[in-house]
Amino acid sequence: MHTTQVFAVNRQPTDCLEVRETDLEAPPAGHARVRVEAAGVSYGDVLFQRGVVPGGPKAPYTPGCDLVGVVESLGAGVTGLEVGQRVAALVVSGGYATAINLPAARLVPVPEGVDPIGVAAVSLNYFIAHQMLHRVAKVTSGQRILVHGASGGVGLAFLQLAEHIGGVTVFGTASAANLPLLRRHGAVAIDYRHEDFANIVRGTADEGSQLNATTAYHRNGTVDAAFDAVGGPHFWRSYSVLARGGRLVAYGQNDVLRDGRRNMAIGAVGFLGGLVLPKLRPDGRRTGFYNAWSLEKSQPHAYREDLAQVLNLLAADKIAPREISTLPLAQAPEALARAERGITGKLVLDCR
Ligand SMILES: NC(=O)c1ccc[n+]([C@@H]2O[C@H](COP(=O)([O-])OP(=O)(O)OC[C@H]3O[C@@H](n4cnc5c(N)ncnc54)[C@H](OP(=O)(O)O)[C@@H]3O)[C@@H](O)[C@H]2O)c1
């Protein structure tokens, strides 16, 4: 079958993607061929393409970690799926294409009537936020949590899903312009450029701080979980505000790529200083790195259950991605460049 596929061909900041016309073979046994309707674009795609994620795909590969589409044909032995059915999937690579063969077990049915662009906008972000909240940190009502980059795609997913738990105090960091958005979702909003989140969590912010009134009740305050994709020394700072029994969930290292430049030393500092060293201190606080594929071995049902849960929340209008913008698949290079500059809301490639 004739297919359009985007390939990441090198680790350079520009001229790194090629759009190629290829032939896709019939799906092998246990697989289904999906005609891709839409694929999410995220900052993680940039990190993969630059080669700064240990164990990430090697060029040439097709970027795109979440996709939605329609089952077009089935390989031998596939049950529980029908041709014409709309499905979503999270993948390590392959989303930026018009068609893909995938193991049938990765395909999760999309509820009737849900717009595929909306599905691509929520799948990865809300899936990982859901897993980190419920399966990793096991956040419950009455707890306090810290969400960095709370205005971003994953950050906003944390805020919306924490609202569903109810009774969770959320400290969220973002740029000044995005603080009203955080407050609309009930978070204590912290300007990471001008305020020290640790002081605010501990309730020791300066007298002049606009947040003092909110935090005065929390002298010596801590959090039960901190979610951090900034990385480097930032992991240690997040760890420093954990309560006994609290957990740092690291899930990205944005600071490894600053102003287009790779700095792998920052990544090493993050892993060693923020994740490994704290494990050697018997202080009851835990650290760990999460990625979307972390739980597949230890909890084999989690992938399908959690993606289905996110899609059901979308179908019921209980979660709402912010400001979705779209580009056609052929403009994948522009999409990746935008992801690197910083996207407000969520960018989706329309592959139809
Ligand atoms: N582990 C996994 O499986 C997995 C999967 C998907 C994504 N990720 C990671 O998740 C992270 C977030 O992805 P995303 O798509 O949500 O990115 P995004 O939409 O670009 O959001 C990131 C946000 O971080 C904020 N930010 C930047 N520097 C910050 C700092 N020093 N302190 C606090 N906030 C800061 C920015 O907020 P302002 O605009 O308000 O400044 C930005 O909105 C990325 O690192 C990505 O690699 C991990």
PDBQT file of the ligand as one rigid body, heavy atoms in Angstrom, charges set to zero:
ROOT
HETATM    1  N1  LIG A 401       8.440  10.469  29.987  1.00  0.00    +0.000 N 
HETATM    2  C1  LIG A 401       7.579  10.376  28.979  1.00  0.00    +0.000 C 
HETATM    3  O1  LIG A 401       7.109   9.304  28.607  1.00  0.00    +0.000 OA
HETATM    4  C2  LIG A 401       7.151  11.622  28.309  1.00  0.00    +0.000 A 
HETATM    5  C3  LIG A 401       6.153  11.609  27.343  1.00  0.00    +0.000 A 
HETATM    6  C4  LIG A 401       5.753  12.829  26.781  1.00  0.00    +0.000 A 
HETATM    7  C5  LIG A 401       6.378  14.000  27.173  1.00  0.00    +0.000 A 
HETATM    8  N2  LIG A 401       7.375  13.937  28.097  1.00  0.00    +0.000 N 
HETATM    9  C6  LIG A 401       8.068  15.158  28.542  1.00  0.00    +0.000 C 
HETATM   10  O2  LIG A 401       7.147  16.020  29.124  1.00  0.00    +0.000 OA
HETATM   11  C7  LIG A 401       7.710  17.320  29.107  1.00  0.00    +0.000 C 
HETATM   12  C8  LIG A 401       6.646  18.337  28.857  1.00  0.00    +0.000 C 
HETATM   13  O3  LIG A 401       6.140  18.097  27.566  1.00  0.00    +0.000 OA
HETATM   14  P1  LIG A 401       5.001  19.044  27.011  1.00  0.00    +0.000 P 
HETATM   15  O4  LIG A 401       4.639  18.512  25.653  1.00  0.00    +0.000 OA
HETATM   16  O5  LIG A 401       3.969  19.258  28.051  1.00  0.00    +0.000 OA
HETATM   17  O6  LIG A 401       5.844  20.368  26.818  1.00  0.00    +0.000 OA
HETATM   18  P2  LIG A 401       5.294  21.831  26.654  1.00  0.00    +0.000 P 
HETATM   19  O7  LIG A 401       3.853  21.786  26.235  1.00  0.00    +0.000 OA
HETATM   20  O8  LIG A 401       6.294  22.531  25.809  1.00  0.00    +0.000 OA
HETATM   21  O9  LIG A 401       5.312  22.403  28.141  1.00  0.00    +0.000 OA
HETATM   22  C9  LIG A 401       6.465  22.596  28.877  1.00  0.00    +0.000 C 
HETATM   23  C10 LIG A 401       6.198  23.790  29.792  1.00  0.00    +0.000 C 
HETATM   24  O10 LIG A 401       7.282  23.874  30.693  1.00  0.00    +0.000 OA
HETATM   25  C11 LIG A 401       7.354  25.211  31.131  1.00  0.00    +0.000 C 
HETATM   26  N3  LIG A 401       8.744  25.440  31.540  1.00  0.00    +0.000 N 
HETATM   27  C12 LIG A 401       9.834  25.658  30.792  1.00  0.00    +0.000 A 
HETATM   28  N4  LIG A 401      10.918  25.809  31.600  1.00  0.00    +0.000 NA
HETATM   29  C13 LIG A 401      10.487  25.658  32.875  1.00  0.00    +0.000 A 
HETATM   30  C14 LIG A 401      11.104  25.731  34.159  1.00  0.00    +0.000 A 
HETATM   31  N5  LIG A 401      12.408  25.983  34.303  1.00  0.00    +0.000 N 
HETATM   32  N6  LIG A 401      10.333  25.522  35.262  1.00  0.00    +0.000 NA
HETATM   33  C15 LIG A 401       9.031  25.266  35.145  1.00  0.00    +0.000 A 
HETATM   34  N7  LIG A 401       8.376  25.221  33.959  1.00  0.00    +0.000 NA
HETATM   35  C16 LIG A 401       9.107  25.422  32.841  1.00  0.00    +0.000 A 
HETATM   36  C17 LIG A 401       6.846  26.087  30.020  1.00  0.00    +0.000 C 
HETATM   37  O11 LIG A 401       5.875  26.926  30.600  1.00  0.00    +0.000 OA
HETATM   38  P3  LIG A 401       5.686  28.482  30.199  1.00  0.00    +0.000 P 
HETATM   39  O12 LIG A 401       5.341  28.481  28.720  1.00  0.00    +0.000 OA
HETATM   40  O13 LIG A 401       4.541  28.929  31.056  1.00  0.00    +0.000 OA
HETATM   41  O14 LIG A 401       7.001  29.142  30.469  1.00  0.00    +0.000 OA
HETATM   42  C18 LIG A 401       6.144  25.105  29.060  1.00  0.00    +0.000 C 
HETATM   43  O15 LIG A 401       4.787  25.424  28.856  1.00  0.00    +0.000 OA
HETATM   44  C19 LIG A 401       8.853  17.266  28.077  1.00  0.00    +0.000 C 
HETATM   45  O16 LIG A 401      10.082  17.218  28.772  1.00  0.00    +0.000 OA
HETATM   46  C20 LIG A 401       8.647  15.966  27.387  1.00  0.00    +0.000 C 
HETATM   47  O17 LIG A 401       9.849  15.401  26.951  1.00  0.00    +0.000 OA
HETATM   48  C21 LIG A 401       7.762  12.795  28.678  1.00  0.00    +0.000 A 
ENDROOT
TORSDOF 0
